Amino acid sequence: MDWKADMRGFHSPVELESVDFSERTFAIRRFSPSDALHRSLDRHGILNPPWVLSERAGRFIIVDGFKRLEWARDRRLQSVECMVFPADSDRAALMLNRIEARLFGPSLNAAEKAQIVSKLACHVPAERLPRELGGMQGIVSRPGAVEAWRRAADAGGALLPALGAEEIGERAALEIVKWDEADRDAMIALLKILRCSSSIQLEIVERVDEISRQQGRSRREVLHEGELTRIAADPGANRRQKTQEIREVLRRWRFPRLSARADRFAEELVDASLPGGIEVVPPPSFEGEDWQLRIDFSDPEQLRLRLEAAERFARSPNLVRLMRHDVPGCRK
């Protein structure tokens, strides 16, 4: 990186009553508990001086060290030793140096990544931005991703706090950032209940979006459907059970004909009284002519008996019923 500029800071005590805590221009929020930091500060005090920028009339704004200075204020300290930058300092250079310090510090969460991309984009030419972001702690810089990160930083509502708390994965977040805030918050509320893997979150997000388009309804209307809300609120089910049920409901809504065919197949499979150790597997999505018969066995004699049972099953009308295509309402 070639953004580091000459910084003319100097160490000096700063009266906390002269610090403007409401000014958040340089803030990059982590959205996670500060308990460990506070315990360290209680034991050792402030070891790494915060950065502040001098303003006219003896006021200061925070550049780096928001939590440290807030801790000091809460402890009613009068002053804190800070790195003070004069009022005529280059603010862009200050921001870029603050970002660089964060990039090479502790691992970033997704909320911090979004804010860093957004702030960096304000100070680095657009043609250089993908190169500067490449490989930075997993920040994706493919075409379109930079804009998605910027939108996530500016989204408001529940998105950034959910990212910071790792209640929603990056891939799902970069999809729902395109939604309006009400739709987005409804999805985040559901994902916080399910706490499922990143890949399943993305599946749910994509499925809800597809159903919304298919049915001509808003995404939050889909998410507020009675069947989904009942599953999400069920006190007798754990999060894994809820996740599986919701995935099944969304699959049924998205592919009603295929779901009807799968349900009919499951019912007929029970009625067919298939011999033990033998499984009939339909083609993917019931499309095509290639069915499979799977046989489990533990010794040659068991294999012989199951092959005989399979032969009897092949001659029965049950297999014909299982394989027929003329299921009412299910033709694709």
Long-range contacts (C-beta under 8 A, 24 or more apart in sequence): 1-100, 1-132, 3-93, 3-96, 3-97, 3-100, 3-123, 3-124, 3-132, 4-93, 4-96, 4-97, 4-100, 5-90, 5-93, 5-96, 5-97, 6-93, 7-85, 7-89, 7-93, 7-94, 7-97, 8-85, 8-86, 8-89, 9-51, 9-83, 9-84, 9-85, 9-89, 10-83, 10-84, 11-49, 11-81, 11-82, 11-83, 11-84, 12-81, 12-82, 12-84, 13-79, 13-80, 13-81, 13-82, 14-52, 14-60, 14-79, 14-80, 14-81, 14-82, 14-84, 15-78, 15-79, 16-69, 16-72, 16-73, 16-77, 16-78, 16-79, 16-80, 18-58, 18-59, 18-60, 19-52, 19-59, 19-60, 19-61, 19-62, 19-69, 19-73, 20-55, 20-59, 20-60, 20-61, 20-62, 21-62, 21-69, 21-70, 21-73, 23-61, 23-62, 25-61, 25-91, 26-53, 26-61, 26-62, 26-63, 26-64, 26-94, 26-95, 26-98, 27-62, 27-66, 27-115, 28-98, 28-99, 28-102, 28-112, 28-115, 28-116, 28-119, 29-111, 29-112, 29-115, 29-160, 29-164, 30-109, 30-111, 30-112, 30-164, 31-109, 31-111, 31-160, 31-161, 31-163, 31-164, 31-165, 32-109, 32-164, 32-165, 34-67, 34-71, 37-67, 37-68, 37-71, 38-71, 41-68, 41-71, 46-71, 46-72, 46-80, 46-81, 49-80, 49-81, 49-82, 49-83, 50-80, 50-82, 50-83, 51-82, 51-83, 51-85, 51-94, 51-98, 52-82, 52-83, 52-84, 52-85, 53-84, 53-85, 53-87, 53-89, 53-91, 53-94, 54-84, 54-85, 54-86, 54-87, 55-87, 56-87, 60-84, 63-94, 63-98, 64-98, 64-101, 92-123, 95-119, 95-122, 95-123, 96-120, 96-123, 96-124, 103-136, 103-137, 107-137, 108-137, 109-163, 109-164, 109-166, 110-163, 110-164, 110-166, 110-169, 110-170, 110-173, 111-160, 111-161, 111-163, 111-164, 112-164, 113-137, 113-138, 113-139, 113-149, 113-170, 114-149, 114-150, 114-152, 114-153, 114-160, 114-163, 115-153, 115-160, 117-146, 117-149, 117-150, 117-153, 118-149, 118-150, 118-153, 118-154, 119-153, 121-146, 121-150, 140-170, 140-174, 145-174, 148-174, 148-177, 148-178, 149-174, 151-177, 151-178, 152-177, 155-181, 155-184, 156-181, 157-181, 157-184, 157-185, 157-188, 158-184, 158-185, 158-188, 158-189, 159-184, 159-188, 162-188, 162-191, 162-192, 167-191, 167-192, 167-195, 168-192, 168-201, 169-197, 169-198, 169-201, 169-202, 170-198, 171-198, 171-199, 171-201, 171-202, 172-198, 172-201, 172-202, 172-204, 172-205, 175-202, 175-205, 175-206, 175-209, 176-205, 179-219, 182-218, 182-220, 183-218, 183-219, 183-220, 183-223, 186-219, 186-220, 186-223, 186-224, 187-219, 187-223, 190-223, 190-228, 190-232, 190-246, 193-232, 193-239, 193-242, 194-232, 194-239, 194-242, 194-243, 194-246, 195-239, 196-239, 196-240, 196-243, 200-243, 200-247, 203-247, 204-246, 204-247, 204-250, 207-247, 207-250, 207-251, 207-254, 208-250, 210-254, 211-250, 211-253, 211-254, 214-254, 215-253, 222-253, 257-329, 257-330, 257-331, 257-332, 258-285, 258-286, 258-330, 258-332, 260-327, 260-329, 260-330, 261-286, 261-327, 261-330, 262-286, 264-327, 264-330, 265-322, 268-318, 268-321, 268-322, 269-322, 271-318, 272-313, 272-316, 272-318, 272-319, 272-321, 272-322, 273-318, 274-313, 274-318, 275-306, 275-309, 275-310, 275-312, 275-313, 276-306, 277-302, 277-306, 278-306, 278-309, 278-310, 278-313, 280-319, 280-322, 282-322, 282-323, 286-330, 287-332, 291-323
